[in-house]
Amino acid sequence: MILTIKDTTIGGDLLNEIEIAVQNERTTVKDIIIGRVAAEVKNYNDKLPEYFTGLVQPSEAEKTLNGFKLKTRKKIDAEQQAYIALEAFQQNGFFVLIDDQQAEDLDQEVLVAADTSVSFVKLTPLVGG
């Protein structure tokens, strides 16, 4: 089964879309995050473009308006990115909305159907002086 994941702003504006394969109709929030990160790292590693536009910033990368720019184009470690993403979820670095309901826990079960809606909402830290 294919699951479409959308990145949105808090206001609901669409930033990005990615599709992942889900093995079972019952999965967890953790598996969705790992699947999403694995898919975007694979897309990047296959092409090695100038910018990585994934969920979390790779180490040795600089944040830019176009995504994350690595100092040298090289393959990204999917396992390390998944670990960073899971940690960010637990520390409220982003929210996962499943059918417009906020996921609370990595082990929360999700029943995936053809019309299941999954959105990732990245939180932008406030800049102050």
Phi and psi in degrees as a GROMACS rama.xvg file:
@    title "Ramachandran Plot"
@    xaxis  label "Phi"
@    yaxis  label "Psi"
@TYPE xy
-100.588  132.698  ILE-2
-117.544  126.342  LEU-3
-93.2462  126.151  THR-4
-110.891  133.822  ILE-5
-115.616  138.356  LYS-6
-96.8036  127.041  ASP-7
-130.571  162.943  THR-8
-85.5631  170.894  THR-9
-60.2133  -31.1698  ILE-10
-79.0667  -4.75951  GLY-11
96.6008  2.87608  GLY-12
-72.0127  135.843  ASP-13
-78.4379  127.131  LEU-14
-105.232  -36.0848  LEU-15
-162.422  156.477  ASN-16
-137.486  140.493  GLU-17
-143.225  144.642  ILE-18
-108.477  139.129  GLU-19
-129.724  154.611  ILE-20
-89.5725  135.806  ALA-21
-115.144  127.393  VAL-22
-72.6095  -39.8564  GLN-23
-124.648  157.832  ASN-24
-71.8806  -20.7153  GLU-25
-104.668  123.952  ARG-26
-142.134  -175.983  THR-27
-121.004  164.117  THR-28
-59.6285  -40.888  VAL-29
-57.5224  -46.239  LYS-30
-65.0722  -35.1149  ASP-31
-66.1758  -44.6927  ILE-32
-62.5761  -47.5135  ILE-33
-62.5267  -42.1281  ILE-34
-63.3084  -41.05  GLY-35
-64.2491  -48.1264  ARG-36
-63.2553  -43.0471  VAL-37
-60.7141  -41.6191  ALA-38
-65.9549  -44.1995  ALA-39
-72.2427  -33.1103  GLU-40
-67.8454  -40.8116  VAL-41
-61.6504  -45.485  LYS-42
-57.3407  -42.7853  ASN-43
-67.9473  -49.5425  TYR-44
-63.6566  -30.1664  ASN-45
-68.474  -30.0061  ASP-46
-115.466  -24.7508  LYS-47
47.259  58.0286  LEU-48
-71.3162  176.437  PRO-49
-66.3158  -34.1425  GLU-50
-122.357  143.675  TYR-51
-102.444  124.762  PHE-52
-111.331  39.7933  THR-53
-84.3688  -177.216  GLY-54
-64.904  -44.48  LEU-55
-125.133  153.348  VAL-56
-74.4748  125.438  GLN-57
-68.7378  154.349  PRO-58
-65.1241  153.284  SER-59
64.3392  26.3508  GLU-60
-121.94  151.488  ALA-61
-109.92  135.393  GLU-62
-77.9514  129.645  LYS-63
-130.947  176.941  THR-64
-65.3517  -27.2556  LEU-65
-93.4364  -0.282051  ASN-66
132.972  -153.599  GLY-67
-102.945  125.081  PHE-68
-104.773  118.795  LYS-69
-78.3361  146.812  LEU-70
-62.031  -39.6628  LYS-71
-130.55  140.953  THR-72
-70.7472  116.549  ARG-73
-151.136  164.199  LYS-74
-67.9135  145.905  LYS-75
-100.884  143.076  ILE-76
-82.2927  112.04  ASP-77
-64.0608  -38.1029  ALA-78
-64.7286  -42.6582  GLU-79
-65.9491  -41.3059  GLN-80
-63.0086  -40.2308  GLN-81
-63.3328  -42.6426  ALA-82
-60.1156  -45.05  TYR-83
-63.1305  -41.4905  ILE-84
-65.6855  -42.4919  ALA-85
-63.7325  -40.3785  LEU-86
-64.9735  -41.0912  GLU-87
-63.6764  -39.5258  ALA-88
-61.1734  -44.78  PHE-89
-67.4142  -23.2535  GLN-90
-103.71  19.8247  GLN-91
60.5056  34.9659  ASN-92
-73.3116  -23.072  GLY-93
-158.297  159.48  PHE-94
-107.914  151.76  PHE-95
-116.537  122.46  VAL-96
-106.88  126.19  LEU-97
-116.551  116.37  ILE-98
49.3124  46.3011  ASP-99
65.2159  15.6985  ASP-100
-113.447  131.352  GLN-101
-69.6931  128.681  GLN-102
-73.8504  133.82  ALA-103
-101.14  -23.2143  GLU-104
-145.742  146.098  ASP-105
-61.5819  -32.3854  LEU-106
-88.36  2.92162  ASP-107
-61.521  129.255  GLN-108
-79.004  143.96  GLU-109
-127.208  129.384  VAL-110
-93.9272  112.161  LEU-111
-91.6837  125.394  VAL-112
-125.312  173.871  ALA-113
-59.6526  -28.8201  ALA-114
-103.792  14.4883  ASP-115
-66.1046  131.213  THR-116
-106.305  124.39  SER-117
-125.3  124.303  VAL-118
-127.572  140.754  SER-119
-107.605  127.481  PHE-120
-115.326  111.054  VAL-121
-81.124  139.512  LYS-122
-96.563  133.214  LEU-123
-98.5309  120.729  THR-124
-65.6381  143.746  PRO-125
-74.8902  140.407  LEU-126
-103.741  127.82  VAL-127
-136.48  170.787  GLY-128
